[in-house]
């Protein structure tokens, strides 16, 4: 966990979605990451309801191409997340960094209001195992197809890096196993953010229970050297 001395308080005295959007689009964090947003639209923006159907807050997610590298076989999307608590009128901002999700089984939650940062090992979580298996299958098929076309078996020891020039993209998908197995994240975020538990736990799906969209390399060429070595799953 990293902590920094500065803190930023953001408040909004409104439950109106248009006011929430206006605040976000004029916020320093939004402007800081605007250039790496997948697009300028919100991937998710919705009210958070309690068990009785009462609206207690609002949450928004924006997809980011954060910490991505063209040499990686898999690039996951990360998320900039805004959460408004109607009672306190406070807005908390998170950057959910998924860039190490495939290779390291790690996600990092950046609590942007306070500057705190926390990395979480997800290697034992059911939803991660499902995600990893699906991505590995896509990679193996893509590499087999490309290998047949470009790689001479007689030169197998000569080439050690696959350089990508075309990706296919997946869409994000909701994980029920994440909601049951990984729900403790909402509690951790709630404590760090000093927000009512119901708000963050009700919004846990928006923070932790969507397997992020990703791009898998499907076309490229084999190189003799790798500026940044990308790992590939065993065949």
N, C-alpha and C positions, 0 to 999 in steps of 0.2 A: 504494500500500500504506500503510495506517495501522497504527501500532503504539502500544500503550498500556503504561504502566508495570506494570500489575497482571498477575498470572498466577494461574490456578486449577488445582490438580492434583486430579484425581478418580481414585480407585482402587477396584477391586472384586476381592476375593480369592475369586472364585467363577465357575464356568462355567455356572451354573444360570440358565435363562431367567427364572424367577420373581424371582431376586435382581436380575438386570439390570433388569427392569421396575420393581421396587421402588425401586432406586437412581434410575432416571430420573424416576419420578413424584414423588420427594421432592427432586429436584435444583432448585437455584435457577433455572437456565435454563428448565427445564420449567415451573415455576410462573410465571416472568416472562411466558412466551408462551402460557400456558394459555387465556387469554380469546380468543385469535385462532386457536386450533386449529379446523380444520374439524370435527372431532369429537374425542373423547377416546380414540379407538382408534389403534393403530399401523397406518400404511399398509403398512409392511414391518417385520418383525422376523425375523432369520434368522442362522444361523451362517455364517461365512465359511470355506470349505474351500480347501486348497491343491491343487496339481495331482495329489497322490496321494490326495485325499479326506479328509485329516486336518483337523479343526477347529482353526483358529488364532485365532479371534475371533468376535465377534458384532456385528451392526449393526442399528440400528433407525431408522426414518424416521417422522416425524409431519408431516402436511400443515398448513400455516399460511396463513391469509388475511393475509399480511404486506404492508404498504405498498400495499394495494388502495384504489381510489378509485371511487366510484359513478359518476363522470363519465367513466371510461374505457370505451371500447368493448370492450377485452379486459382481463381480470384473470387473471393466472396465479397458481397456488398456489406457495408456497415451502415449504421443508422444514427442519425441525429434525432433525438427524442425530446419533445417538450411536454411536460405534465403540469397542468393547472389544478390546484386545489381550490374549489369554490369557497370553502370556509375561511381559510387563511389568506386567500387571494394571492398566494405565492406560486410562482412558476419555477419549476426545477428543470434543468437542461442536462441531458446525458448524451454522451457519445458511446455507442455500443460498437466496439472495434472487433470485427469478425475476421480480420485479415490473417490471423494465425489459427483459425478454426480447423482448417483441413490438415495442415502439416503438424501442428503442435497440440491439437485438441484443447485450445485455449481461447477464451474470449476475455476482453478487457473492458471494464465499465469505467468510463471517465465521468466523474461528477463535476461538470463544468462550472457550476456555481461556486464550488469550494476549491476546485483544483485538485481534488483527491482522485486517486486512480487505484483500481483493484483488478487483478487478473484472477480468473477462475478456471480451474482444470475441469473440463467436461468429458474426459475420456471414458468415464464409467457410465455416462448417462445414456439411456436407451435411445433417445432421439438422435444423439450424435452417432451411435453405432449404425442406425438406419441411414442417416445422411452419408456417412463415410462409405458404407457398402454401395450405395447407389452411385456416388461419384466415382468410386474405384472402377465400377463396371463400365461407366461411360468412358473413363480414361483408357482402360485396357482396349476397348473396342476401337476407339479413335487411334490409338498408337499402333494397333495391329494393322488397321487399314492404311495408315500412313507409312508404316514400316515396309509393307509389301510393295508399295509403290516406289519408295525412295532408298531404302537401306539394303545394300548388298550384303548378304550373310557372310561372304568371304572377308568383309571388312568390319565385322562385328566389334572387334576390339579397338577399332580406330575412332569410332564415334561415341561420345559420352554425354551429349547434351541435345535435347530436342528444343528448337527455337520456334516459338509459335507465331503464326501470322493470321490465323483465323480461329475465332471462338464460337461456340454455341452457348446459348444462355438458358438457364432454368428460371422458373418463377419461384417465389417464396411459397412455402407450404406450412400449414399449421400442424403442430405435433401434439397429439393428446398425451403421449408419454412425457413430453416436456412439462406439460401442465401439472402432472401428478408427481414426477420425479425431480423436477428442477424448480419447483415453485418457491423454494426457499430463497431464491434470488430476490423475489419481490420484497421479502422481509428484510434482507440485507440492504437493499436500496432504500427501503422505507426508513430504516434506522439512520443511514448515512445522510439522507436528504431531510431528516426531521419532518417527515410528512405523515399524516394519519395512515395507519396500516391498511384501512379499507381501500384507500385510493390507489396505492401502489399494488396491492394484492389483486384488486379488481382489474387493474391494468397490467397484470403480470404477463398476459399473452402478448401485449404490445411491446414489452421490454425483452422477454426471454423465450417466448414459446413459439415463435415463428422461425423455422429453419431458414436462414437467409438465402436469397437468390445467389446464384454463382455462375461463373463462366468457365467452361471446360474447353481446352485447346483441342481442335480437331484437324488442324492442318498446319504444316510447318516444314522444317527441315532439320536434319541431324547435323550437329556441329562437333568439331574436335575439341573446342574449349567452351566453358560456360562462365560468363561474367558473374552470374549468381546461380549457383547450382540449384535446380528444381528437383525435388524428390518425386519419384513415381512409385506407385504401389507395386508390390511383387506380382509377377504374372501368375 
